[in-house]
């Protein structure tokens, strides 16, 4: 089981300390926690991308470039790259540059982000085109990273004729590209057809079992596609780990509640009202069957094992830095993941 961390850039006043980071401090914390993650033996850090929202990370390749110069082994990922909105040529250039600078450590998780209508409005794109744009841009990105000279024509951007897109990533035949798929069967089918790994966003304040049909459909589609290599499934989860169950609940209950309230208001302000933000039950989420991973190291190990069996995941991505958690607590938590959780999983 691979263990990584995710950071999305939420700015929430810590209900425990009453303090609130600045946007600059949050960006610097992304770099600091990546350094701690590498020292603790985690596999990767994934940096979120949002636009026209209160999440403050909008440029993952810039943040990951800074991280690349402070680390040597840690994989550098996105959570997610908004492939439906961005020009895939620029995506290939930006992350190709990062791959060169990091000595071949980049991986992308591509997603639609279609629960945020304001993003499509900002980029002048009808949200009804999200699936079509996503698939076209994904295929072009894979084409650019696979072929030395690109000839391509599609619906949403000008044609490309005999172009070599620089820089060429160090990873060959190309950097890993995951698909961030939720409950959509179309995303699972596309992911399987293209032979790509699936990343499940189990960060929706809902029972983890909601994602079981999508995971199963992906595996069935993968088998039907006739791929020789086994498929891979990852999952991002809300998480915390402390020395004891009691300490974890004491510190996380107010922060997790504050994060839910903050994210609900932020997303509703865009005009979106996704069903997963209609209710919040901390005990149900952290308990058996819930999607949150929290408690003592032993409890975290047990919950990750259960998720692995339920969804078939072999890569878990922990979203630890939510709810205004201060830097010193976050870095201690990452060290505990490395020293007490990862060895038990192995």
N, C-alpha and C positions, 0 to 999 in steps of 0.2 A: 504494500500500500504506500503510494507516494503521498507526502503531506506538504502542502504549500499554504501560503497566506494570500488574502485578498484585501485591498484597500480601495475604497470608493471615493473618499474625500468628503464625507458628511461633516458638517460643522454644527455640533450640538453642544449646548451648555451642559456640562457634567452635573447631573442632579446630586451626586455624592459630594463633590467639592465646591460646586457653584461656579467653577471657572470655565472659561470658553477660549479655545485656541483662535488665533488669527488664521487667515488663509495661508499666509507665509509659513507659520508654524506647522500647519497641517502638511504642507508640501515637504517641509524639511523632515517631518516625522516619517513620511513615506520612505525617504532615503535611510533614515536611522533604523527603522524596523526591518528594512531589507538587509542591512548589514548584520543586525542581530539574528535574522532568519538564517543567513548563511553560516554564521558562527554556530548556530544551534543544529545545523544539519538538515534544514528544510530544503525541499527541492526547488521551489520557485516562489516569486511574488507576482501577483497579477494586479495591475493598476486599472481602475475604472475610467470610463470616458462618458461625460455628460455635457450637454449644452443647454443653455437657457433654463438651468435648474440651480438649486441651492447647493448641490454637490460641486465642489470647487475644482475637481480635476477635469480639465478639458483637453489636455495634451499629453497622453500617456507616453509617446515616444520621447518627449523632452524629459519627463520624470525618470523614465527608465534609462535614458542616457546618463543622467546623473548617477543613478544607482550602479550602472555598469562600470563607472570609474571608481567606485568604492568597494566593489566585489569582484570575485574571480570565477566562482563556480555557479552561483545562483542563476537559475533560469529566469528569463525576463518576459513576462506575459501580459496580456491585456484582459480586462474583464468588464466590458467587451470592447472590441473595435467595431464602430458603427458602420458596417460595410454598406448598408442601404443608403446612407447619407453621404459618405465620403467618395472622392474620386479614387478608384483602385490604383491608378498610376501613382498618385501621391502616397497612398498607403504602401505600395511596393517600394517607393523611393525612401520614405521615412523609416520603415522597419528594415529595409535592406541596409540603410546607413547604420542603424542601431546594431544589426547583426555583425557588421564589419567592426564597429567600435567595441563590441562586447566579446569578440572572438567566437562568434557563432552560438549565442545563447538565447536567441529570440524565439518566441512562439506567440501566435495570435489566437485569440478566441473571437470569432466573428459572430455578431448578433445584429438583430434588426432594431431593437429598442423601440418597438412600435407601441409600447404603452405610453410613450411621451409624445403626444401630437404637437407640442410646441417646438420640438426639435425639427420635425418635418416642415413646420411653418417657417422656422428660422432659415432653413436651407432652401426654401421655395419648392418643396416637393409634396405632392399629394400623398397623404398617408395610405391611401388605397393602393398605391403602387409599391408599398414596402416589400412585399414578398418578391415581386418581379424584379425590383431594383437589387434586392439582396442577392438573389440567385445570379443575375447577370454580372454584378460586381465581383462576387465570389469567384465565378468561373474566369473572369478576366485576371484577377489577382493570381490565381493558380497558373494561368497561362503565362503571365509575365515571369513568374518565379520558376517556371519549368523550361521555357524555351528561350534560347539566346537571342533570337530575333522574333518580334511580335508582329503578327498580322491579325487584325481583329476588327469585327464590326458588330455593333449591337444597337439597342434602341435608345439608350439614355445618355450616351456621350459620343463625341466624334470618333470616327473610325481611326484605327492605328495601322499605318503602312510601313513595314520594314524598319521598325524601330528597335533599338537596343536600349533597354531601361537600366540605368545605373543608379547606385552600385549593385553589382551582383552579390547576393548574400553569400556568406562563407559556407553555410549549411547547404549541402547538396543531397538530393536534387532540389530541395527547397526547405525553408523553415517549417516547422509543424504548424498546421492550421486546424484548430478545433472549431466546431460549430456550437454556439451557445443556444441550445434548444430547450424550450419549456414543455408545454403540453401539445405542441403542434406536431401532427403526424407528417405534415409536408416537410418540415425541417428535418425530422428524423429520417425520412425517405431520401431527401437530398444528401444529407450527411453520409448515409450508407452507400448511396449510389456513387459518390465521389471518393469513397474509401477514407473518410475523415473521422477522427475521434469526436465523440459527443460530450459536451459539458452541460450538465443539468443545473439550472439555477434554483437550488433547493433553499432559497432565501426569500420565500414568499409568505412567511408566517402561517403556513398551512401544513397539514399532515404530509409527511414525506411520501406516503403511499400514492398521492396524487400523481407522482412522476413515474410510478411503476409501469403504467401502460405505454408511456413514451419510450422508456428504456427497453421494454420487451419488443415494441414495434421496431425499434432501431436494430436490435439483435436479429430479428426475423428478416428485416430488409437487408441487413449485411450478409446474412447467409444466402438469401436469394440472389444477391449480386455476385456471388461466387468468389469473393476475395479469399486469397490464400492465407493472409495474416489474420490473427484474431482482432476483433474490434476492441476499442477502448472506451470506457465511460468514466467521466469525472463528475464531481458534484461540488458546488460551492454551498457552504452552510454558515449560518450565524453561529458563533462559537465563543466560549470562554472556558478557561481552566484555572483553577486555584488549588491551594494546598488541600482544602477540604470542600466537601459538598456545601456545608453551611456558609463558608466564606464566599464561594462562588455565587450562591443564591443571594446573599446579602448585597454584594456589589453589583451583580448583573441585573437583578430584577428591576431596579430603578433605571439603569442605563438602557436596558433592552426596551423597556416601556417608553422611555424618552425618545429613543431612536425610532420606534414604531410611530409615535405621535408626530415626530418631526417629518419622517418620510411620507406619512399620509398627507400632511398639510402641503408639503412640497410638491408631491405628485398631483394632488387635487387642484393645486393652483394652476397647473397646465391645462386643466379641463378634462383630465383623465380621471376615471373612477374605477380602477381595477378591483375585481372582487376580492383579491387577496388582502386588501387593506381595510376591509369592512369590520374586522374584529381582531381582538388580541387577547390571548389567554396564556400567560407566562408559564403556569404549571403544566398546561397541556403541551406546549411547545417543547419544554425541556424534559418532559416525562416520556414514558414509553410510547412510541408511535409518532411523537412530535418531530419536527424537522430541525430543531435547534440542538446543538451539541454543547453541553455545558455541565460543569461539576468538577469533581476531583479528577486527577489523571486516570484513575481506574474507571470512573464513570464515562469519561470521554472516550477511552479505548473501547468500552463496551458499546457505546452508541455508534461509533464509527464502524465497528464490526457488524452491528445490526444493519446500518445503512448499506454496507457492502453486500450483505446477503440479500437485502430487499431489492436493491437497484442494480446490482452487479458492477459497482464502481471499484476501480483500482487506483483512483487518484482523488484525494479529498483536499479541498481548498477552504481554509478556515478564515472567516471574516471576523477578526478579533477587535479591530480598532474602531468600534462603533460607540455611539452614545456618550462621546466626550471623555473616554478613558484617558487618563494622563499618561505621559510618556514613560515614567518610571514603572508604572503598573503593567503597561503593554510590553515593555522589553523583558520584564520579569516573567510574564506569561509566555512569551515566545521561547525564552530559555527553558521554561518548564515543559513546553511541548517537545523540545529537543531532548531533554534529559529524562523525562518520565513517560511521555506518550509514544514517541516514535520507537524507542527500544521495545516497548510492550507490543506494539503492532507488528514489529518484525518477528 
